[in-house]
């Protein structure tokens, strides 16, 4: 998880570095336990800011980790 997050520090469009705002905790539920992951919050991409969409907060982990349950746990809960 940490190595994936380290690759999320720059804009994919313009390559500009994202400024770090703060971090929050996100919980991922697995078959065996709940894993608490530190989830950084960053300021929005400079290339996507306009007068209509000013600077806002981006949550890279929340964008890609939409469901906070592993597929294995979902399978066991469904059966």
mmCIF file of the N, C-alpha and C atoms, coordinates in Angstrom:
data_MODEL
# 
_entry.id   MODEL 
# 
loop_
_atom_site.group_PDB 
_atom_site.id 
_atom_site.type_symbol 
_atom_site.label_atom_id 
_atom_site.label_alt_id 
_atom_site.label_comp_id 
_atom_site.label_asym_id 
_atom_site.label_entity_id 
_atom_site.label_seq_id 
_atom_site.pdbx_PDB_ins_code 
_atom_site.Cartn_x 
_atom_site.Cartn_y 
_atom_site.Cartn_z 
_atom_site.occupancy 
_atom_site.B_iso_or_equiv 
_atom_site.pdbx_formal_charge 
_atom_site.auth_seq_id 
_atom_site.auth_comp_id 
_atom_site.auth_asym_id 
_atom_site.auth_atom_id 
_atom_site.pdbx_PDB_model_num 
ATOM 1   N N  . UNK A 1 1  ? 0.822   -1.177  0.000   1.00 0.00 ? 1  UNK A N  1 
ATOM 2   C CA . UNK A 1 1  ? 0.000   0.000   0.000   1.00 0.00 ? 1  UNK A CA 1 
ATOM 3   C C  . UNK A 1 1  ? 0.875   1.253   0.000   1.00 0.00 ? 1  UNK A C  1 
ATOM 4   N N  . UNK A 1 2  ? 1.908   1.250   0.836   1.00 0.00 ? 2  UNK A N  1 
ATOM 5   C CA . UNK A 1 2  ? 2.775   2.420   0.913   1.00 0.00 ? 2  UNK A CA 1 
ATOM 6   C C  . UNK A 1 2  ? 3.532   2.658   -0.391  1.00 0.00 ? 2  UNK A C  1 
ATOM 7   N N  . UNK A 1 3  ? 3.958   1.593   -1.055  1.00 0.00 ? 3  UNK A N  1 
ATOM 8   C CA . UNK A 1 3  ? 4.674   1.788   -2.322  1.00 0.00 ? 3  UNK A CA 1 
ATOM 9   C C  . UNK A 1 3  ? 3.735   2.318   -3.399  1.00 0.00 ? 3  UNK A C  1 
ATOM 10  N N  . UNK A 1 4  ? 2.483   1.885   -3.390  1.00 0.00 ? 4  UNK A N  1 
ATOM 11  C CA . UNK A 1 4  ? 1.506   2.416   -4.346  1.00 0.00 ? 4  UNK A CA 1 
ATOM 12  C C  . UNK A 1 4  ? 1.272   3.893   -4.074  1.00 0.00 ? 4  UNK A C  1 
ATOM 13  N N  . UNK A 1 5  ? 1.095   4.258   -2.800  1.00 0.00 ? 5  UNK A N  1 
ATOM 14  C CA . UNK A 1 5  ? 0.857   5.660   -2.447  1.00 0.00 ? 5  UNK A CA 1 
ATOM 15  C C  . UNK A 1 5  ? 2.033   6.556   -2.817  1.00 0.00 ? 5  UNK A C  1 
ATOM 16  N N  . UNK A 1 6  ? 3.248   6.027   -2.737  1.00 0.00 ? 6  UNK A N  1 
ATOM 17  C CA . UNK A 1 6  ? 4.415   6.846   -3.084  1.00 0.00 ? 6  UNK A CA 1 
ATOM 18  C C  . UNK A 1 6  ? 4.418   7.219   -4.566  1.00 0.00 ? 6  UNK A C  1 
ATOM 19  N N  . UNK A 1 7  ? 3.737   6.448   -5.398  1.00 0.00 ? 7  UNK A N  1 
ATOM 20  C CA . UNK A 1 7  ? 3.625   6.765   -6.817  1.00 0.00 ? 7  UNK A CA 1 
ATOM 21  C C  . UNK A 1 7  ? 2.491   7.723   -7.136  1.00 0.00 ? 7  UNK A C  1 
ATOM 22  N N  . UNK A 1 8  ? 1.749   8.152   -6.135  1.00 0.00 ? 8  UNK A N  1 
ATOM 23  C CA . UNK A 1 8  ? 0.600   9.039   -6.334  1.00 0.00 ? 8  UNK A CA 1 
ATOM 24  C C  . UNK A 1 8  ? 0.899   10.478  -5.928  1.00 0.00 ? 8  UNK A C  1 
ATOM 25  N N  . UNK A 1 9  ? 2.146   10.893  -5.980  1.00 0.00 ? 9  UNK A N  1 
ATOM 26  C CA . UNK A 1 9  ? 2.527   12.218  -5.503  1.00 0.00 ? 9  UNK A CA 1 
ATOM 27  C C  . UNK A 1 9  ? 2.614   13.255  -6.613  1.00 0.00 ? 9  UNK A C  1 
ATOM 28  N N  . UNK A 1 10 ? 2.425   12.829  -7.863  1.00 0.00 ? 10 UNK A N  1 
ATOM 29  C CA . UNK A 1 10 ? 2.498   13.761  -8.992  1.00 0.00 ? 10 UNK A CA 1 
ATOM 30  C C  . UNK A 1 10 ? 1.272   13.612  -9.886  1.00 0.00 ? 10 UNK A C  1 
ATOM 31  N N  . UNK A 1 11 ? 0.915   14.692  -10.545 1.00 0.00 ? 11 UNK A N  1 
ATOM 32  C CA . UNK A 1 11 ? -0.221  14.696  -11.478 1.00 0.00 ? 11 UNK A CA 1 
ATOM 33  C C  . UNK A 1 11 ? 0.112   13.823  -12.680 1.00 0.00 ? 11 UNK A C  1 
ATOM 34  N N  . UNK A 1 12 ? -0.821  13.001  -13.079 1.00 0.00 ? 12 UNK A N  1 
ATOM 35  C CA . UNK A 1 12 ? -0.595  12.120  -14.233 1.00 0.00 ? 12 UNK A CA 1 
ATOM 36  C C  . UNK A 1 12 ? -0.646  12.894  -15.545 1.00 0.00 ? 12 UNK A C  1 
ATOM 37  N N  . UNK A 1 13 ? -1.285  14.067  -15.559 1.00 0.00 ? 13 UNK A N  1 
ATOM 38  C CA . UNK A 1 13 ? -1.422  14.862  -16.776 1.00 0.00 ? 13 UNK A CA 1 
ATOM 39  C C  . UNK A 1 13 ? -0.225  15.779  -17.001 1.00 0.00 ? 13 UNK A C  1 
ATOM 40  N N  . UNK A 1 14 ? 0.084   16.608  -16.005 1.00 0.00 ? 14 UNK A N  1 
ATOM 41  C CA . UNK A 1 14 ? 1.139   17.617  -16.197 1.00 0.00 ? 14 UNK A CA 1 
ATOM 42  C C  . UNK A 1 14 ? 2.442   17.272  -15.486 1.00 0.00 ? 14 UNK A C  1 
ATOM 43  N N  . UNK A 1 15 ? 2.425   16.296  -14.571 1.00 0.00 ? 15 UNK A N  1 
ATOM 44  C CA . UNK A 1 15 ? 3.634   15.890  -13.865 1.00 0.00 ? 15 UNK A CA 1 
ATOM 45  C C  . UNK A 1 15 ? 3.992   16.744  -12.671 1.00 0.00 ? 15 UNK A C  1 
ATOM 46  N N  . UNK A 1 16 ? 3.169   17.739  -12.356 1.00 0.00 ? 16 UNK A N  1 
ATOM 47  C CA . UNK A 1 16 ? 3.448   18.614  -11.219 1.00 0.00 ? 16 UNK A CA 1 
ATOM 48  C C  . UNK A 1 16 ? 3.264   17.862  -9.905  1.00 0.00 ? 16 UNK A C  1 
ATOM 49  N N  . UNK A 1 17 ? 4.079   18.207  -8.924  1.00 0.00 ? 17 UNK A N  1 
ATOM 50  C CA . UNK A 1 17 ? 3.983   17.576  -7.603  1.00 0.00 ? 17 UNK A CA 1 
ATOM 51  C C  . UNK A 1 17 ? 2.735   18.067  -6.887  1.00 0.00 ? 17 UNK A C  1 
ATOM 52  N N  . UNK A 1 18 ? 2.079   17.150  -6.184  1.00 0.00 ? 18 UNK A N  1 
ATOM 53  C CA . UNK A 1 18 ? 0.893   17.499  -5.405  1.00 0.00 ? 18 UNK A CA 1 
ATOM 54  C C  . UNK A 1 18 ? 1.327   17.900  -4.001  1.00 0.00 ? 18 UNK A C  1 
ATOM 55  N N  . UNK A 1 19 ? 0.790   18.995  -3.507  1.00 0.00 ? 19 UNK A N  1 
ATOM 56  C CA . UNK A 1 19 ? 1.121   19.450  -2.165  1.00 0.00 ? 19 UNK A CA 1 
ATOM 57  C C  . UNK A 1 19 ? 0.338   18.637  -1.143  1.00 0.00 ? 19 UNK A C  1 
ATOM 58  N N  . UNK A 1 20 ? 1.035   18.190  -0.113  1.00 0.00 ? 20 UNK A N  1 
ATOM 59  C CA . UNK A 1 20 ? 0.434   17.379  0.942   1.00 0.00 ? 20 UNK A CA 1 
ATOM 60  C C  . UNK A 1 20 ? -0.353  18.274  1.897   1.00 0.00 ? 20 UNK A C  1 
ATOM 61  N N  . UNK A 1 21 ? -1.597  17.914  2.172   1.00 0.00 ? 21 UNK A N  1 
ATOM 62  C CA . UNK A 1 21 ? -2.414  18.683  3.110   1.00 0.00 ? 21 UNK A CA 1 
ATOM 63  C C  . UNK A 1 21 ? -2.327  18.068  4.498   1.00 0.00 ? 21 UNK A C  1 
ATOM 64  N N  . UNK A 1 22 ? -2.774  16.833  4.635   1.00 0.00 ? 22 UNK A N  1 
ATOM 65  C CA . UNK A 1 22 ? -2.710  16.096  5.892   1.00 0.00 ? 22 UNK A CA 1 
ATOM 66  C C  . UNK A 1 22 ? -2.990  14.629  5.614   1.00 0.00 ? 22 UNK A C  1 
ATOM 67  N N  . UNK A 1 23 ? -3.168  13.842  6.644   1.00 0.00 ? 23 UNK A N  1 
ATOM 68  C CA . UNK A 1 23 ? -3.463  12.413  6.482   1.00 0.00 ? 23 UNK A CA 1 
ATOM 69  C C  . UNK A 1 23 ? -4.634  12.036  7.370   1.00 0.00 ? 23 UNK A C  1 
ATOM 70  N N  . UNK A 1 24 ? -5.372  11.054  6.920   1.00 0.00 ? 24 UNK A N  1 
ATOM 71  C CA . UNK A 1 24 ? -6.473  10.471  7.692   1.00 0.00 ? 24 UNK A CA 1 
ATOM 72  C C  . UNK A 1 24 ? -6.283  8.963   7.688   1.00 0.00 ? 24 UNK A C  1 
ATOM 73  N N  . UNK A 1 25 ? -7.046  8.282   8.498   1.00 0.00 ? 25 UNK A N  1 
ATOM 74  C CA . UNK A 1 25 ? -6.986  6.819   8.526   1.00 0.00 ? 25 UNK A CA 1 
ATOM 75  C C  . UNK A 1 25 ? -8.139  6.245   7.724   1.00 0.00 ? 25 UNK A C  1 
ATOM 76  N N  . UNK A 1 26 ? -7.844  5.187   6.974   1.00 0.00 ? 26 UNK A N  1 
ATOM 77  C CA . UNK A 1 26 ? -8.841  4.453   6.218   1.00 0.00 ? 26 UNK A CA 1 
ATOM 78  C C  . UNK A 1 26 ? -8.767  3.002   6.660   1.00 0.00 ? 26 UNK A C  1 
ATOM 79  N N  . UNK A 1 27 ? -9.918  2.357   6.809   1.00 0.00 ? 27 UNK A N  1 
ATOM 80  C CA . UNK A 1 27 ? -9.961  0.970   7.260   1.00 0.00 ? 27 UNK A CA 1 
ATOM 81  C C  . UNK A 1 27 ? -10.301 0.064   6.088   1.00 0.00 ? 27 UNK A C  1 
ATOM 82  N N  . UNK A 1 28 ? -9.523  -0.989  5.920   1.00 0.00 ? 28 UNK A N  1 
ATOM 83  C CA . UNK A 1 28 ? -9.773  -2.023  4.920   1.00 0.00 ? 28 UNK A CA 1 
ATOM 84  C C  . UNK A 1 28 ? -10.090 -3.301  5.669   1.00 0.00 ? 28 UNK A C  1 
ATOM 85  N N  . UNK A 1 29 ? -11.259 -3.863  5.415   1.00 0.00 ? 29 UNK A N  1 
ATOM 86  C CA . UNK A 1 29 ? -11.662 -5.099  6.099   1.00 0.00 ? 29 UNK A CA 1 
ATOM 87  C C  . UNK A 1 29 ? -11.244 -6.299  5.271   1.00 0.00 ? 29 UNK A C  1 
ATOM 88  N N  . UNK A 1 30 ? -10.563 -7.241  5.913   1.00 0.00 ? 30 UNK A N  1 
ATOM 89  C CA . UNK A 1 30 ? -10.133 -8.477  5.262   1.00 0.00 ? 30 UNK A CA 1 
ATOM 90  C C  . UNK A 1 30 ? -10.797 -9.649  5.964   1.00 0.00 ? 30 UNK A C  1 
ATOM 91  N N  . UNK A 1 31 ? -10.526 -10.844 5.494   1.00 0.00 ? 31 UNK A N  1 
ATOM 92  C CA . UNK A 1 31 ? -11.088 -12.051 6.094   1.00 0.00 ? 31 UNK A CA 1 
ATOM 93  C C  . UNK A 1 31 ? -10.615 -12.187 7.545   1.00 0.00 ? 31 UNK A C  1 
ATOM 94  N N  . UNK A 1 32 ? -9.395  -11.804 7.815   1.00 0.00 ? 32 UNK A N  1 
ATOM 95  C CA . UNK A 1 32 ? -8.801  -12.050 9.121   1.00 0.00 ? 32 UNK A CA 1 
ATOM 96  C C  . UNK A 1 32 ? -8.900  -10.883 10.097  1.00 0.00 ? 32 UNK A C  1 
ATOM 97  N N  . UNK A 1 33 ? -8.819  -9.655  9.603   1.00 0.00 ? 33 UNK A N  1 
ATOM 98  C CA . UNK A 1 33 ? -8.828  -8.508  10.501  1.00 0.00 ? 33 UNK A CA 1 
ATOM 99  C C  . UNK A 1 33 ? -9.103  -7.227  9.737   1.00 0.00 ? 33 UNK A C  1 
ATOM 100 N N  . UNK A 1 34 ? -9.239  -6.156  10.477  1.00 0.00 ? 34 UNK A N  1 
ATOM 101 C CA . UNK A 1 34 ? -9.360  -4.828  9.884   1.00 0.00 ? 34 UNK A CA 1 
ATOM 102 C C  . UNK A 1 34 ? -7.975  -4.198  9.848   1.00 0.00 ? 34 UNK A C  1 
ATOM 103 N N  . UNK A 1 35 ? -7.605  -3.681  8.685   1.00 0.00 ? 35 UNK A N  1 
ATOM 104 C CA . UNK A 1 35 ? -6.302  -3.053  8.517   1.00 0.00 ? 35 UNK A CA 1 
ATOM 105 C C  . UNK A 1 35 ? -6.520  -1.543  8.429   1.00 0.00 ? 35 UNK A C  1 
ATOM 106 N N  . UNK A 1 36 ? -5.846  -0.804  9.292   1.00 0.00 ? 36 UNK A N  1 
ATOM 107 C CA . UNK A 1 36 ? -5.927  0.652   9.262   1.00 0.00 ? 36 UNK A CA 1 
ATOM 108 C C  . UNK A 1 36 ? -4.740  1.180   8.476   1.00 0.00 ? 36 UNK A C  1 
ATOM 109 N N  . UNK A 1 37 ? -5.032  1.972   7.451   1.00 0.00 ? 37 UNK A N  1 
ATOM 110 C CA . UNK A 1 37 ? -4.003  2.505   6.563   1.00 0.00 ? 37 UNK A CA 1 
ATOM 111 C C  . UNK A 1 37 ? -4.030  4.022   6.644   1.00 0.00 ? 37 UNK A C  1 
ATOM 112 N N  . UNK A 1 38 ? -2.868  4.624   6.710   1.00 0.00 ? 38 UNK A N  1 
ATOM 113 C CA . UNK A 1 38 ? -2.779  6.081   6.697   1.00 0.00 ? 38 UNK A CA 1 
ATOM 114 C C  . UNK A 1 38 ? -3.027  6.551   5.267   1.00 0.00 ? 38 UNK A C  1 
ATOM 115 N N  . UNK A 1 39 ? -4.019  7.389   5.096   1.00 0.00 ? 39 UNK A N  1 
ATOM 116 C CA . UNK A 1 39 ? -4.418  7.852   3.770   1.00 0.00 ? 39 UNK A CA 1 
ATOM 117 C C  . UNK A 1 39 ? -4.129  9.342   3.628   1.00 0.00 ? 39 UNK A C  1 
ATOM 118 N N  . UNK A 1 40 ? -3.156  9.706   2.779   1.00 0.00 ? 40 UNK A N  1 
ATOM 119 C CA . UNK A 1 40 ? -2.823  11.116  2.632   1.00 0.00 ? 40 UNK A CA 1 
ATOM 120 C C  . UNK A 1 40 ? -3.920  11.890  1.897   1.00 0.00 ? 40 UNK A C  1 
ATOM 121 N N  . UNK A 1 41 ? -4.038  13.146  2.237   1.00 0.00 ? 41 UNK A N  1 
ATOM 122 C CA . UNK A 1 41 ? -4.925  14.056  1.517   1.00 0.00 ? 41 UNK A CA 1 
ATOM 123 C C  . UNK A 1 41 ? -4.028  15.109  0.895   1.00 0.00 ? 41 UNK A C  1 
ATOM 124 N N  . UNK A 1 42 ? -4.245  15.363  -0.402  1.00 0.00 ? 42 UNK A N  1 
ATOM 125 C CA . UNK A 1 42 ? -3.387  16.289  -1.125  1.00 0.00 ? 42 UNK A CA 1 
ATOM 126 C C  . UNK A 1 42 ? -4.239  17.356  -1.795  1.00 0.00 ? 42 UNK A C  1 
ATOM 127 N N  . UNK A 1 43 ? -3.601  18.480  -2.088  1.00 0.00 ? 43 UNK A N  1 
ATOM 128 C CA . UNK A 1 43 ? -4.299  19.526  -2.819  1.00 0.00 ? 43 UNK A CA 1 
ATOM 129 C C  . UNK A 1 43 ? -4.438  19.122  -4.273  1.00 0.00 ? 43 UNK A C  1 
ATOM 130 N N  . UNK A 1 44 ? -5.454  19.617  -4.946  1.00 0.00 ? 44 UNK A N  1 
ATOM 131 C CA . UNK A 1 44 ? -5.776  19.226  -6.317  1.00 0.00 ? 44 UNK A CA 1 
ATOM 132 C C  . UNK A 1 44 ? -4.647  19.557  -7.288  1.00 0.00 ? 44 UNK A C  1 
ATOM 133 N N  . UNK A 1 45 ? -4.738  18.972  -8.461  1.00 0.00 ? 45 UNK A N  1 
ATOM 134 C CA . UNK A 1 45 ? -3.750  19.146  -9.511  1.00 0.00 ? 45 UNK A CA 1 
ATOM 135 C C  . UNK A 1 45 ? -3.784  20.580  -10.029 1.00 0.00 ? 45 UNK A C  1 
ATOM 136 N N  . UNK A 1 46 ? -2.618  21.172  -10.216 1.00 0.00 ? 46 UNK A N  1 
ATOM 137 C CA . UNK A 1 46 ? -2.527  22.558  -10.681 1.00 0.00 ? 46 UNK A CA 1 
ATOM 138 C C  . UNK A 1 46 ? -3.121  22.714  -12.088 1.00 0.00 ? 46 UNK A C  1 
ATOM 139 N N  . UNK A 1 47 ? -2.964  21.708  -12.943 1.00 0.00 ? 47 UNK A N  1 
ATOM 140 C CA . UNK A 1 47 ? -3.446  21.811  -14.320 1.00 0.00 ? 47 UNK A CA 1 
ATOM 141 C C  . UNK A 1 47 ? -4.963  21.724  -14.429 1.00 0.00 ? 47 UNK A C  1 
ATOM 142 N N  . UNK A 1 48 ? -5.645  21.285  -13.383 1.00 0.00 ? 48 UNK A N  1 
ATOM 143 C CA . UNK A 1 48 ? -7.095  21.115  -13.432 1.00 0.00 ? 48 UNK A CA 1 
ATOM 144 C C  . UNK A 1 48 ? -7.841  22.229  -12.706 1.00 0.00 ? 48 UNK A C  1 
ATOM 145 N N  . UNK A 1 49 ? -7.118  23.198  -12.156 1.00 0.00 ? 49 UNK A N  1 
ATOM 146 C CA . UNK A 1 49 ? -7.766  24.312  -11.461 1.00 0.00 ? 49 UNK A CA 1 
ATOM 147 C C  . UNK A 1 49 ? -8.175  25.387  -12.456 1.00 0.00 ? 49 UNK A C  1 
ATOM 148 N N  . UNK A 1 50 ? -9.373  25.868  -12.302 1.00 0.00 ? 50 UNK A N  1 
ATOM 149 C CA . UNK A 1 50 ? -9.864  26.983  -13.098 1.00 0.00 ? 50 UNK A CA 1 
ATOM 150 C C  . UNK A 1 50 ? -10.605 27.930  -12.160 1.00 0.00 ? 50 UNK A C  1 
ATOM 151 N N  . UNK A 1 51 ? -11.166 28.980  -12.709 1.00 0.00 ? 51 UNK A N  1 
ATOM 152 C CA . UNK A 1 51 ? -11.944 29.909  -11.895 1.00 0.00 ? 51 UNK A CA 1 
ATOM 153 C C  . UNK A 1 51 ? -13.177 29.217  -11.322 1.00 0.00 ? 51 UNK A C  1 
ATOM 154 N N  . UNK A 1 52 ? -13.729 28.255  -12.075 1.00 0.00 ? 52 UNK A N  1 
ATOM 155 C CA . UNK A 1 52 ? -14.931 27.532  -11.619 1.00 0.00 ? 52 UNK A CA 1 
ATOM 156 C C  . UNK A 1 52 ? -14.602 26.414  -10.642 1.00 0.00 ? 52 UNK A C  1 
ATOM 157 N N  . UNK A 1 53 ? -13.447 25.824  -10.775 1.00 0.00 ? 53 UNK A N  1 
ATOM 158 C CA . UNK A 1 53 ? -13.044 24.742  -9.872  1.00 0.00 ? 53 UNK A CA 1 
ATOM 159 C C  . UNK A 1 53 ? -11.747 25.138  -9.186  1.00 0.00 ? 53 UNK A C  1 
ATOM 160 N N  . UNK A 1 54 ? -11.840 25.866  -8.069  1.00 0.00 ? 54 UNK A N  1 
ATOM 161 C CA . UNK A 1 54 ? -10.624 26.266  -7.355  1.00 0.00 ? 54 UNK A CA 1 
ATOM 162 C C  . UNK A 1 54 ? -9.964  25.067  -6.691  1.00 0.00 ? 54 UNK A C  1 
ATOM 163 N N  . UNK A 1 55 ? -8.906  25.334  -5.991  1.00 0.00 ? 55 UNK A N  1 
ATOM 164 C CA . UNK A 1 55 ? -8.150  24.274  -5.314  1.00 0.00 ? 55 UNK A CA 1 
ATOM 165 C C  . UNK A 1 55 ? -9.053  23.505  -4.348  1.00 0.00 ? 55 UNK A C  1 
ATOM 166 N N  . UNK A 1 56 ? -8.964  22.193  -4.403  1.00 0.00 ? 56 UNK A N  1 
ATOM 167 C CA . UNK A 1 56 ? -9.737  21.335  -3.518  1.00 0.00 ? 56 UNK A CA 1 
ATOM 168 C C  . UNK A 1 56 ? -8.857  20.166  -3.072  1.00 0.00 ? 56 UNK A C  1 
ATOM 169 N N  . UNK A 1 57 ? -9.369  19.346  -2.188  1.00 0.00 ? 57 UNK A N  1 
ATOM 170 C CA . UNK A 1 57 ? -8.596  18.239  -1.624  1.00 0.00 ? 57 UNK A CA 1 
ATOM 171 C C  . UNK A 1 57 ? -8.828  16.969  -2.436  1.00 0.00 ? 57 UNK A C  1 
ATOM 172 N N  . UNK A 1 58 ? -7.749  16.226  -2.682  1.00 0.00 ? 58 UNK A N  1 
ATOM 173 C CA . UNK A 1 58 ? -7.784  14.975  -3.432  1.00 0.00 ? 58 UNK A CA 1 
ATOM 174 C C  . UNK A 1 58 ? -7.387  13.847  -2.485  1.00 0.00 ? 58 UNK A C  1 
ATOM 175 N N  . UNK A 1 59 ? -8.114  12.730  -2.554  1.00 0.00 ? 59 UNK A N  1 
ATOM 176 C CA . UNK A 1 59 ? -7.823  11.542  -1.743  1.00 0.00 ? 59 UNK A CA 1 
ATOM 177 C C  . UNK A 1 59 ? -7.426  10.406  -2.692  1.00 0.00 ? 59 UNK A C  1 
ATOM 178 N N  . UNK A 1 60 ? -6.136  10.242  -3.020  1.00 0.00 ? 60 UNK A N  1 
ATOM 179 C CA . UNK A 1 60 ? -5.744  9.200   -3.981  1.00 0.00 ? 60 UNK A CA 1 
ATOM 180 C C  . UNK A 1 60 ? -6.176  7.799   -3.575  1.00 0.00 ? 60 UNK A C  1 
ATOM 181 N N  . UNK A 1 61 ? -6.054  7.453   -2.314  1.00 0.00 ? 61 UNK A N  1 
ATOM 182 C CA . UNK A 1 61 ? -6.407  6.108   -1.864  1.00 0.00 ? 61 UNK A CA 1 
ATOM 183 C C  . UNK A 1 61 ? -7.909  5.877   -1.972  1.00 0.00 ? 61 UNK A C  1 
ATOM 184 N N  . UNK A 1 62 ? -8.693  6.860   -1.613  1.00 0.00 ? 62 UNK A N  1 
ATOM 185 C CA . UNK A 1 62 ? -10.148 6.721   -1.676  1.00 0.00 ? 62 UNK A CA 1 
ATOM 186 C C  . UNK A 1 62 ? -10.658 6.595   -3.107  1.00 0.00 ? 62 UNK A C  1 
ATOM 187 N N  . UNK A 1 63 ? -9.952  7.205   -4.050  1.00 0.00 ? 63 UNK A N  1 
ATOM 188 C CA . UNK A 1 63 ? -10.355 7.099   -5.456  1.00 0.00 ? 63 UNK A CA 1 
ATOM 189 C C  . UNK A 1 63 ? -10.212 5.674   -5.979  1.00 0.00 ? 63 UNK A C  1 
ATOM 190 N N  . UNK A 1 64 ? -9.113  5.016   -5.618  1.00 0.00 ? 64 UNK A N  1 
ATOM 191 C CA . UNK A 1 64 ? -8.846  3.678   -6.143  1.00 0.00 ? 64 UNK A CA 1 
ATOM 192 C C  . UNK A 1 64 ? -9.306  2.556   -5.222  1.00 0.00 ? 64 UNK A C  1 
ATOM 193 N N  . UNK A 1 65 ? -9.547  2.857   -3.969  1.00 0.00 ? 65 UNK A N  1 
ATOM 194 C CA . UNK A 1 65 ? -10.002 1.852   -3.012  1.00 0.00 ? 65 UNK A CA 1 
ATOM 195 C C  . UNK A 1 65 ? -11.457 2.166   -2.667  1.00 0.00 ? 65 UNK A C  1 
ATOM 196 N N  . UNK A 1 66 ? -12.321 2.059   -3.660  1.00 0.00 ? 66 UNK A N  1 
ATOM 197 C CA . UNK A 1 66 ? -13.724 2.436   -3.500  1.00 0.00 ? 66 UNK A CA 1 
ATOM 198 C C  . UNK A 1 66 ? -14.410 1.533   -2.489  1.00 0.00 ? 66 UNK A C  1 
ATOM 199 N N  . UNK A 1 67 ? -14.273 0.242   -2.666  1.00 0.00 ? 67 UNK A N  1 
ATOM 200 C CA . UNK A 1 67 ? -14.863 -0.728  -1.727  1.00 0.00 ? 67 UNK A CA 1 
ATOM 201 C C  . UNK A 1 67 ? -13.792 -1.046  -0.702  1.00 0.00 ? 67 UNK A C  1 
ATOM 202 N N  . UNK A 1 68 ? -14.098 -0.906  0.528   1.00 0.00 ? 68 UNK A N  1 
ATOM 203 C CA . UNK A 1 68 ? -13.101 -1.099  1.579   1.00 0.00 ? 68 UNK A CA 1 
ATOM 204 C C  . UNK A 1 68 ? -13.205 -2.480  2.203   1.00 0.00 ? 68 UNK A C  1 
ATOM 205 N N  . UNK A 1 69 ? -13.563 -3.440  1.353   1.00 0.00 ? 69 UNK A N  1 
ATOM 206 C CA . UNK A 1 69 ? -13.692 -4.841  1.755   1.00 0.00 ? 69 UNK A CA 1 
ATOM 207 C C  . UNK A 1 69 ? -12.979 -5.669  0.690   1.00 0.00 ? 69 UNK A C  1 
ATOM 208 N N  . UNK A 1 70 ? -12.177 -6.651  1.101   1.00 0.00 ? 70 UNK A N  1 
ATOM 209 C CA . UNK A 1 70 ? -11.497 -7.489  0.120   1.00 0.00 ? 70 UNK A CA 1 
ATOM 210 C C  . UNK A 1 70 ? -12.507 -8.419  -0.559  1.00 0.00 ? 70 UNK A C  1 
ATOM 211 N N  . UNK A 1 71 ? -12.233 -8.840  -1.785  1.00 0.00 ? 71 UNK A N  1 
ATOM 212 C CA . UNK A 1 71 ? -13.145 -9.752  -2.484  1.00 0.00 ? 71 UNK A CA 1 
ATOM 213 C C  . UNK A 1 71 ? -13.380 -11.062 -1.732  1.00 0.00 ? 71 UNK A C  1 
ATOM 214 N N  . UNK A 1 72 ? -12.364 -11.554 -1.029  1.00 0.00 ? 72 UNK A N  1 
ATOM 215 C CA . UNK A 1 72 ? -12.500 -12.794 -0.275  1.00 0.00 ? 72 UNK A CA 1 
ATOM 216 C C  . UNK A 1 72 ? -13.536 -12.651 0.838   1.00 0.00 ? 72 UNK A C  1 
ATOM 217 N N  . UNK A 1 73 ? -13.522 -11.529 1.532   1.00 0.00 ? 73 UNK A N  1 
ATOM 218 C CA . UNK A 1 73 ? -14.484 -11.297 2.592   1.00 0.00 ? 73 UNK A CA 1 
ATOM 219 C C  . UNK A 1 73 ? -15.883 -11.143 2.015   1.00 0.00 ? 73 UNK A C  1 
ATOM 220 N N  . UNK A 1 74 ? -16.016 -10.454 0.906   1.00 0.00 ? 74 UNK A N  1 
ATOM 221 C CA . UNK A 1 74 ? -17.325 -10.329 0.268   1.00 0.00 ? 74 UNK A CA 1 
ATOM 222 C C  . UNK A 1 74 ? -17.881 -11.696 -0.125  1.00 0.00 ? 74 UNK A C  1 
ATOM 223 N N  . UNK A 1 75 ? -17.010 -12.562 -0.640  1.00 0.00 ? 75 UNK A N  1 
ATOM 224 C CA . UNK A 1 75 ? -17.417 -13.903 -1.040  1.00 0.00 ? 75 UNK A CA 1 
ATOM 225 C C  . UNK A 1 75 ? -17.934 -14.684 0.172   1.00 0.00 ? 75 UNK A C  1 
ATOM 226 N N  . UNK A 1 76 ? -17.213 -14.635 1.268   1.00 0.00 ? 76 UNK A N  1 
ATOM 227 C CA . UNK A 1 76 ? -17.624 -15.367 2.461   1.00 0.00 ? 76 UNK A CA 1 
ATOM 228 C C  . UNK A 1 76 ? -18.907 -14.804 3.055   1.00 0.00 ? 76 UNK A C  1 
ATOM 229 N N  . UNK A 1 77 ? -19.110 -13.516 2.977   1.00 0.00 ? 77 UNK A N  1 
ATOM 230 C CA . UNK A 1 77 ? -20.326 -12.904 3.511   1.00 0.00 ? 77 UNK A CA 1 
ATOM 231 C C  . UNK A 1 77 ? -21.529 -13.236 2.632   1.00 0.00 ? 77 UNK A C  1 
ATOM 232 N N  . UNK A 1 78 ? -21.326 -13.436 1.331   1.00 0.00 ? 78 UNK A N  1 
ATOM 233 C CA . UNK A 1 78 ? -22.429 -13.731 0.422   1.00 0.00 ? 78 UNK A CA 1 
ATOM 234 C C  . UNK A 1 78 ? -22.912 -15.169 0.549   1.00 0.00 ? 78 UNK A C  1 
ATOM 235 N N  . UNK A 1 79 ? -22.045 -16.057 0.986   1.00 0.00 ? 79 UNK A N  1 
ATOM 236 C CA . UNK A 1 79 ? -22.417 -17.481 1.066   1.00 0.00 ? 79 UNK A CA 1 
ATOM 237 C C  . UNK A 1 79 ? -22.841 -17.876 2.451   1.00 0.00 ? 79 UNK A C  1 
# 
